[in-house]
């Protein structure tokens, strides 16, 4: 188990990496410097490569393991959810701002995971129910019609991305080797992305800048980000791990304002407080129920 200072450092780096995914996608796709399908393919392929290398080099002996072994460890349903998250995430960022997209994504993920627990028979306490309702109201307020409302198609696609990531996360709970399983699922997701690129070949638009941004997202913000996160999780309780992720939409919104000159609207600010506050209530309520 890592020491407390190391856990804090690893957690901080991970949260920045996860928020960077939103900023990198917005930079690449708003221009656009690359089309969404190509961005998704490069992100997943480069992430798969770096994860496979990390898993392979961490083994003894150091002879590289065949890619086929990693593929067998993955699950096609998990890989399809990973791809669905990645492609809808990319297309949504054509029109949705970084902070808004991160908030919708995060809120949809948490609502999906909490809702799945309810469907599985978990009986939420008052705090959990209150938090879930508050978070849902915040999301509805964010996307409700108005001058500063996000593009409805983009917001809907980002909600689908959150749903897909929530399902992917639920399927990965309890994994004895999360890095290895993540590498396997990334490898399995690549064929889906390549197929999407072939289908969308008429919209092919690639620049060197777009390629570098996609590779940065895949290698650093996704591949290395997940490895660092799994290392940080060894020093975090489940409740703390869930709560610290509340910082991701905030970091993404701040980055969007500072680096991308995106406006910080009252709607986004208020919705962030409502959604993140509701999620925090639900997480704390769940933690107390377990205790």
For each residue, the residues with C-beta under 8 A, 3 or more apart:
1: 234 235
2: 6 7 10 231 232 234 235
3: 6 7 235
4: 7 8 235
5: 8 9
6: 2 3 9 10 235
7: 2 3 4 10 11 232 234 235 236
8: 4 5 11 12
9: 5 6 12 13
10: 2 6 7 13 14 228 229 231 232 235
11: 7 8 14 15 232 236 244
12: 8 9 15 16
13: 9 10 16 17 228
14: 10 11 17 18 225 228 229 232
15: 11 12 18 19 244 245 247 248 251
16: 12 13 19 20 251
17: 13 14 20 21 220 221 222 224 225 228 229
18: 14 15 21 221 225 229 245 248
19: 15 16 22 23 102 247 248 249 251 252 255
20: 16 17 23 24 216 217 220 221 225 255
21: 17 18 24 25 89 217 221 222 225
22: 19 25 26 93 98 99 101 102 105 252 255 256
23: 19 20 26 27 98 252 255 256 259 260
24: 20 21 27 28 213 214 216 217 221
25: 21 22 28 29 39 89 90 93 98 101 213 217
26: 22 23 29 30 93 97 98 101 256 260
27: 23 24 30 31 33 213 260
28: 24 25 31 32 33 34 39 209 210 213 214 217
29: 25 26 32 33 34 36 39 90 93 94
30: 26 27 93 94 260
31: 27 28 207 209 210
32: 28 29 35 94 205 210
33: 27 28 29 207 209 210 213
34: 28 29 38 39 42 205 206 207 209 210 211 213 214
35: 32 38 39 200 203 204 205 206
36: 29 39 40 87 90 91 93 94 200
37: 40 41 87 90 193 196 197 199 200 203
38: 34 35 41 42 197 204 205 206 210 214
39: 25 28 29 34 35 36 42 43 90 210 213 214 217
40: 36 37 43 44 83 86 87 89 90 193 196 197
41: 37 38 44 45 190 193 194 196 197
42: 34 38 39 45 46 211 214 215 218
43: 39 40 46 47 86 90 214 215 217 218 222
44: 40 41 47 48 82 83 86 186 189 190 193 218
45: 41 42 48 49 190 193 218
46: 42 43 49 50 214 215 218 219 223
47: 43 44 50 51 186 218 219 222 223
48: 44 45 51 52 183 186 187 189 190 223
49: 45 46 52 53 219 223
50: 46 47 53 54 218 219 223 224
51: 47 48 54 55 179 182 183 186 223 226 227
52: 48 49 55 56 67 70 183 186 187
53: 49 50 56 57
54: 50 51 57 58 179 183 223 227
55: 51 52 58 59 65 70 179 180 183
56: 52 53 59 62 64 65
57: 53 54 62
58: 54 55
59: 55 56 62 65
60:
61:
62: 56 57 59
63:
64: 56
65: 55 56 59 69 70
66: 69 70
67: 52 70 71 187
68: 71 72
69: 65 66 72 73
70: 52 55 65 66 67 73 74 180 183 184 187
71: 67 68 74 184 187 188
72: 68 69 184
73: 69 70 180 181 184
74: 70 71 78 79 181 184 185 187 188
75: 78 79 171 185 188
76: 79 80 188
77: 80 81 171
78: 74 75 81 82 168 171 172 185 188
79: 74 75 76 82 83 185 186 187 188 189 192
80: 76 77 83 84 189 192
81: 77 78 84 85 164 165 167 168 171
82: 44 78 79 85 86 164 168 185 186 189
83: 40 44 79 80 86 87 189 192 193 196
84: 80 81 87 88 160 161 164
85: 81 82 88 89 161 162 164 165 168
86: 40 43 44 82 83 89 90 161 189 193
87: 36 37 40 83 84 90 91 193 196
88: 84 85 91 92 157 158 160 161 164
89: 21 25 40 85 86 92 93 101 105 157 158 161
90: 25 29 36 37 39 40 43 86 87 93 94
91: 36 87 88 94 154 157
92: 88 89 95 96 101 154 155 157 158 161
93: 22 25 26 29 30 36 89 90 96 98 101 154
94: 29 30 32 36 90 91 154
95: 92 150 151 153 154
96: 92 93 100 101 104 150 151 154 155 158
97: 26 100 101 150 256 260 262 263
98: 22 23 25 26 93 101 102 252 253 255 256 260 262
99: 22 102 103 249 252 253 254 255 256 257 262 264 268 272
100: 96 97 103 104 142 150 155 253 268
101: 22 25 26 89 92 93 96 97 98 104 105 150 154 158 252
102: 19 22 98 99 105 106 248 249 252 253
103: 99 100 106 107 142 249 252 253 268 271 272 275 276
104: 96 100 101 107 108 139 142 143 150 155 158 159 162
105: 22 89 101 102 108 109 158 159 161 162 165 249
106: 102 103 109 110 162 245 246 248 249 275 276 279
107: 103 104 110 111 135 138 139 162 275 279
108: 104 105 111 112 139 158 159 160 161 162 163 165 166
109: 105 106 112 113 162 163 165 166 169
110: 106 107 113 114 135 166 242 279 282
111: 107 108 114 115 132 135 136 139 162 166
112: 108 109 115 116 162 163 165 166 167 170
113: 109 110 116 117 166 169 170
114: 110 111 117 118 124 128 132 282 286
115: 111 112 118 119 132
116: 112 113 119 120 166 167 170
117: 113 114 120 122 124 286
118: 114 115 122 124
119: 115 116
120: 116 117
121:
122: 117 118
123:
124: 114 117 118 128 129 132 282 285 286 289
125: 128 129 285 288 289
126: 129 130 285
127: 130 131 281 282 284 285 288
128: 114 124 125 131 132 281 282 285 286 289
129: 124 125 126 132 133
130: 126 127 133 134 278 281 282 285
131: 127 128 134 135 277 278 279 280 281 282 283 284 285
132: 111 114 115 124 128 129 135 136 278 282
133: 129 130 136 137 278
134: 130 131 137 138 274 275 277 278 281
135: 107 110 111 131 132 138 139 274 275 276 277 278 279 282
136: 111 132 133 139 140 278
137: 133 134 140 141 274 278
138: 107 134 135 141 142 271 272 273 274 275 276 277 278
139: 104 107 108 111 135 136 142 143 159 271 275
140: 136 137 143 144
141: 137 138 144 267 270 271 274
142: 100 103 104 138 139 149 150 155 267 268 271 275
143: 104 139 140 149 150 152 155
144: 140 141 149
145: 149
146: 149 267
147:
148: 265 266 267 268
149: 142 143 144 145 146 152 155 267
150: 95 96 97 100 101 104 142 143 154 155
151: 95 96 154 155
152: 143 149 155 156
153: 95 156 157
154: 91 92 93 94 95 96 101 150 151 157 158
155: 92 96 100 104 142 143 149 150 151 152 158 159
156: 152 153 159 160
157: 88 89 91 92 153 154 160 161
158: 88 89 92 96 101 104 105 108 154 155 161 162
159: 104 105 108 139 155 156 162 163
160: 84 88 108 156 157 163 164
161: 84 85 86 88 89 92 105 108 157 158 164 165
162: 85 104 105 106 107 108 109 111 112 158 159 165 166
163: 108 109 112 159 160 166 167
164: 81 82 84 85 88 160 161 167 168
165: 81 85 105 108 109 112 161 162 168 169
166: 108 109 110 111 112 113 116 162 163 169 170
167: 81 112 116 163 164 170 171
168: 78 81 82 85 164 165 171 172 185
169: 109 113 165 166 172 173
170: 112 113 116 166 167 173
171: 75 77 78 81 167 168
172: 78 168 169 175 178 181 182 185
173: 169 170
174:
175: 172 178 181
176:
177: 180 181
178: 172 175 181 182 226 230
179: 51 54 55 182 183 226 227 230
180: 55 70 73 177 183 184
181: 73 74 172 175 177 178 184 185
182: 51 172 178 179 185 186 226
183: 48 51 52 54 55 70 179 180 186 187
184: 70 71 72 73 74 180 181 187 188
185: 74 75 78 79 82 168 172 181 182 188 189
186: 44 47 48 51 52 79 82 182 183 189 190 223
187: 48 52 67 70 71 74 79 183 184 190
188: 71 74 75 76 78 79 184 185 191
189: 44 48 79 80 82 83 86 185 186 192 193
190: 41 44 45 48 186 187 193 194
191: 188 194 195
192: 79 80 83 189 195 196
193: 37 40 41 44 45 83 86 87 189 190 196 197
194: 41 190 191 197 198
195: 191 192 198 199
196: 37 40 41 83 87 192 193 199 200
197: 37 38 40 41 193 194 200 201 204
198: 194 195 201
199: 37 195 196
200: 35 36 37 196 197 203 204
201: 197 198 204
202:
203: 35 37 200
204: 35 38 197 200 201
205: 32 34 35 38 210
206: 34 35 38 210 211
207: 31 33 34 210 211
208: 211 212
209: 28 31 33 34 212 213
210: 28 31 32 33 34 38 39 205 206 207 213 214
211: 34 42 206 207 208 214 215
212: 208 209 215 216
213: 24 25 27 28 33 34 39 209 210 216 217
214: 24 28 34 38 39 42 43 46 210 211 217 218
215: 42 43 46 211 212 218 219
216: 20 24 212 213 219 220 221
217: 20 21 24 25 28 39 43 213 214 220 221 222
218: 42 43 44 45 46 47 50 214 215 221 222 223
219: 46 47 49 50 215 216 222 223 224
220: 17 20 216 217 223 224 225
221: 17 18 20 21 24 216 217 218 224 225
222: 17 21 43 47 217 218 219 225 226
223: 46 47 48 49 50 51 54 186 218 219 220 226 227
224: 17 50 219 220 221 227 228
225: 14 17 18 20 21 220 221 222 228 229
226: 51 178 179 182 222 223 229 230
227: 51 54 179 223 224 230 231
228: 10 13 14 17 224 225 231 232
229: 10 14 17 18 225 226 232 233
230: 178 179 226 227 233 234
231: 2 10 227 228 234
232: 2 7 10 11 14 228 229 235 236 241
233: 229 230 236 241
234: 1 2 7 230 231
235: 1 2 3 4 6 7 10 232
236: 7 11 232 233 240 241 244
237: 240 241 287
238: 241 242 287
239: 242 243 283 284 286 287 290
240: 236 237 243 244
241: 232 233 236 237 238 244 245
242: 110 238 239 245 283
243: 239 240 246 280 283 284
244: 11 15 236 240 241 247
245: 15 18 106 241 242 248
246: 106 243 249 250 276 279 280
247: 15 19 244 250 251
248: 15 18 19 102 106 245 251 252
249: 19 99 102 103 105 106 246 252 253 272 275 276
250: 246 247 253 254 272 276
251: 15 16 19 247 248 254 255
252: 19 22 23 98 99 101 102 103 248 249 255 256
253: 98 99 100 102 103 249 250 256 257 264 268 272
254: 99 250 251 257 258
255: 19 20 22 23 98 99 251 252 258 259 260
256: 22 23 26 97 98 99 252 253 259 260 262
257: 99 253 254 260 261 262 263 264
258: 254 255
259: 23 255 256
260: 23 26 27 30 97 98 255 256 257
261: 257
262: 97 98 99 256 257
263: 97 257
264: 99 253 257 268 269
265: 148 268 269
266: 148 269 270
267: 141 142 146 148 149 270 271
268: 99 100 103 142 148 253 264 265 271 272
269: 264 265 266 272 273
270: 141 266 267 273 274
271: 103 138 139 141 142 267 268 274 275
272: 99 103 138 249 250 253 268 269 275 276
273: 138 269 270 276 277
274: 134 135 137 138 141 270 271 277 278
275: 103 106 107 134 135 138 139 142 249 271 272 278 279
276: 103 106 135 138 246 249 250 272 273 279 280
277: 131 134 135 138 273 274 280 281
278: 130 131 132 133 134 135 136 137 138 274 275 281 282
279: 106 107 110 131 135 246 275 276 282 283
280: 131 243 246 276 277 283 284
281: 127 128 130 131 134 277 278 284 285
282: 110 114 124 127 128 130 131 132 135 278 279 285 286
283: 131 239 242 243 279 280 286 287
284: 127 131 239 243 280 281 287 288
285: 124 125 126 127 128 130 131 281 282 288 289
286: 114 117 124 128 239 282 283 289 290
287: 237 238 239 283 284 290 291
288: 125 127 284 285 291
289: 124 125 128 285 286
290: 239 286 287
291: 287 288
